[in-house]
Amino acid sequence: MEMARPQAEHSFLKRLVGTWRVTAKDMTGDEPWTEEVRSLQDIWFVAEGRGQTPDGGGPATTVLTLGFDPQKGKYVGSWIGSMMTHMWVYEGEISADGNTLSLYTTGPDFQDPAKTGEYREQILFQDDNNRIFTSSARQTDGSWSQFMEAHYTRMS
């Protein structure tokens, strides 16, 4: 097996490395979260978020993994959170301008957990120190309806 080497596509993911302050009314309430993103030899990137859930739900931890699979020609990853039992598995691509990573996944429908829904999550870099993370659900007409937006500010 040949040793994995960073590809040009990994440069987008390298921008994530650091410590971030996260604010999102629907996710963090009035208390900001922190996210630490580290690299595993510039091949895989691991983001661990920590904070309090809104409305006194208690502490929560999230883990996002991201990489690029040259055989698929796609970004790949996963997300888990201490507030749910479902593991979200992603495939996605970068926008033409190189500033937005769109990740697609399926999972429990938030309106009817007996059903499966399609979701799109996006990481949009506004600049090197500010990014936005959005989550959207696919509607019956094929459009996307955003239901969550988080703002990230680099702390280090």
N, C-alpha and C positions, 0 to 999 in steps of 0.2 A: 504494500500500500504506500502510495506516494504521500509525503508530508504536505499538508495543506499550506498554501501560501496566500497572503492577502491579495485580493484582486482590486482593480480600480474602484469597483462598486463599494468596497469596504470604507472608502474615504468618507462617504456620507455618515456611516455609523460611527466613525472615529470622532465626529463632531459632538456626539452625545456624551463622551467621557467627561466626568467631573461631578461636582455636587450641585444640585439644583433645588431651588425653593419652588414648591408647587402650590398653586391656588386654583380652586374650582369650587364654586358655591355648592353645586350638586354632589360633589365627591368629598370635599374637605370641610364643608361648612365654613365657619369663620376662622378655623385654625389651619395654617399652611402645613403642608407635608414637606418632607425632604426626600430627595431621590439621589442615590449614589450610583453612578454608572462607571463600570470598569470594563477593561478589555482583556480578553484571553488571547494574547499574542496577535491582536488585530484581526482575528478570524471570527470570534464570537464576542458579543457584547452583552453584559448582564447589568440590568437596572433594578435596584432594590429600593422600593418606596416604603416610607413609614409615616404614619400619622394617625389621627383620630377620625373615626367615621362621624358623619354629622348626626346631630340629635342624640348625642350620648351613646352611640352604638359601640363605643370602646375602641381600643387600639386595633390597627390593621397593618398588614404587611403585604406588599405586592412584589412579584418578580417577573420581569420581562426579559426574554432572551431574544437576540436578533443576530442574524448572520446573512451571508449571501451564498447560495448554492449555485456554483457555476454550471453544473450539469442541467439543472432546471432553468437556469437563467433568471432566477427569482430570488428575492429576499425571503427569508424564512424565519420563523420564530414561534414563541409561545408566551402565554401570560397566565399566571396563577395569582390568586389573592386569598388571603385568610378569611374573607367574607363570603366565599362561595366554594363549591366543590368541583365546578367545571374547569377543565384546562382548555384554554383557547389556543388553537394552533393556526398560525398565519402563513400566507404566501402573499407576496406583493411586488410592487415596482416603484421606481422613482419617477417623478414628473419630468417633463422635458427640460424645465429650468433648473433641475437638480436640487430643489429646496423642499419638496414634499415626498415623503414615503407613504404610500397607500398600502395598507395591509388588509387582506380579506380573510374572513373566517365564518364558520357556522357554529351555532350553539343554541341553547334554550331560548325560545321566544319569550320576551319579557312580559308580554300580555297573556300568553298561554304556555306555561312551562312544559306541557305535554307535546307541544309543537317545536319544530326547529326553525330558527330564523337565520338570515344572512346579515352579516355586519361588515362595516368598513371602518377601520381606524386609521387616522392620518397623523403623521408627525410633520409639522410645517416649521421650518426654520425661518424666523423673521430676520435674524442676524446670528452671529456666533454665540451670543449670550442670551437670546430669547427665542423660545419655541412654543408652539401651541400643539396640543394633542386633542383630537376630536374623535368621538364615536358616533356612528350613524347606523341606522337600521334600514334595510331594503324594504321599500313599500310595495304593495301589490302592483302598482303601475311601473315598477322598475326603478323609480327614483330613490334617492337616499334622504332620510330624515335624521338630522343631527339631534342627539339627545344629551350629549355631554361635551364640555369644552374645559380643558385645563391649561393654565398658563405656567410656563417654566422659565425661571430666571436663574442664570448661572451664579452660584455663590463662589465657586473655585474651579 
